[in-house]
């Protein structure tokens, strides 16, 4: 059945992503997705039927094994690759925010220790 995705007149593939068209919505842990992306083999490659074009990305078998998304282990749906990338970015953002807070705390502690050392 049709999900509402389409190819625009300008040649842009547009996936349907309307909340009302979805079921079985479940939250994910961006840190888990980030760890899987970090472990995902990424390579440059060419399709056997193409000449002069090189691509970059994972193999569908590895993507399927890591994330269990899509119809099979021979294809990667663009909406799944996009979702994985966005979740990994969220994971990196959260990790970065935590590191920034730790650096701030350590900087404050160091400034306090330096101030105490100068006083003595």
Secondary structure as the mmCIF struct_conf table of DSSP 4:
data_model
#
loop_
_struct_conf.conf_type_id
_struct_conf.id
_struct_conf.beg_label_comp_id
_struct_conf.beg_label_asym_id
_struct_conf.beg_label_seq_id
_struct_conf.end_label_comp_id
_struct_conf.end_label_asym_id
_struct_conf.end_label_seq_id
BEND BEND1 UNK A 4 UNK A 4
STRN STRN1 UNK A 6 UNK A 7
TURN_TY1_P TURN_TY1_P1 UNK A 9 UNK A 10
BEND BEND2 UNK A 11 UNK A 11
STRN STRN2 UNK A 13 UNK A 14
HELX_RH_3T_P HELX_RH_3T_P1 UNK A 19 UNK A 21
BEND BEND3 UNK A 24 UNK A 24
HELX_RH_AL_P HELX_RH_AL_P1 UNK A 30 UNK A 39
BEND BEND4 UNK A 40 UNK A 40
STRN STRN3 UNK A 43 UNK A 45
TURN_TY1_P TURN_TY1_P2 UNK A 48 UNK A 49
BEND BEND5 UNK A 51 UNK A 52
STRN STRN4 UNK A 55 UNK A 57
HELX_RH_AL_P HELX_RH_AL_P2 UNK A 60 UNK A 67
BEND BEND6 UNK A 70 UNK A 71
BEND BEND7 UNK A 73 UNK A 74
HELX_RH_AL_P HELX_RH_AL_P3 UNK A 78 UNK A 119
#
